[in-house]
Amino acid sequence: MTDQTDVNPDVAATNVDQENLPQAAIQRIYVKDISFEAPNLPELFSVEYKPQIKMEMNSKSRTVADDNYEVILTISVKAEVEEKTVFLAEVQQAGIFLLKNLNDQQLQHSLSVMAPETLYPYVRETIASLIGKTGFPAVQLAPVNFQALFMQKLQQAQAAAENGEVSEAGNVEPGETTIQ
């Protein structure tokens, strides 16, 4: 029996077209850094636990290889009671994402929305687990609308451009976004 190759030009064109289609895939998800402090325990165990909770979130990305990008979602959660720190938890959840055949706008959207949306459930669970180990109730972080944050960032960049200001928010290269 002989090997047969399909010489149909339509089939060959379809294969080439598929190679040029946009591709996005998770290569790896991992914890890059964890920090937890509870400087005023056990003294605060005897105080009524009605904490003020503050959360800060930061997302940054960088190219690690051809079409592979590392995205790091950092979330810091601080709880205070009577102006004393109960705990401070910070988690850097990271992932490697294959992003191929994307234009600049698609790439920026993937790095600013798709990747952080993928990482957020992991960092939420890690923070809840860390805080739960203190003996205090776990903090359940609210869902985050990364699409809305991305659109807000684009609007700020557009406004800055209209005013003749230089803004990093409009930069389509891998970079950093801070949310408080």
Buried (B, 14 or more C-beta within 10 A) or exposed (E): EEEEEEEEEEEEEEEEEEEEEEEBEEEEBEEEEBEBEBEBBEEBEEEEEEBEEEBEBBBBBEEEEEBBBBBBBBBBBBBBBEEEBBBBBBBBBBBBBBBBEBEEEBBBBBBBBBBBBBBBEBBBBBBBEBBEEBEBEBBEBEEBEBEEBBBEBBEBBEEBEEEEEEBEBBEBEBBEBEBE
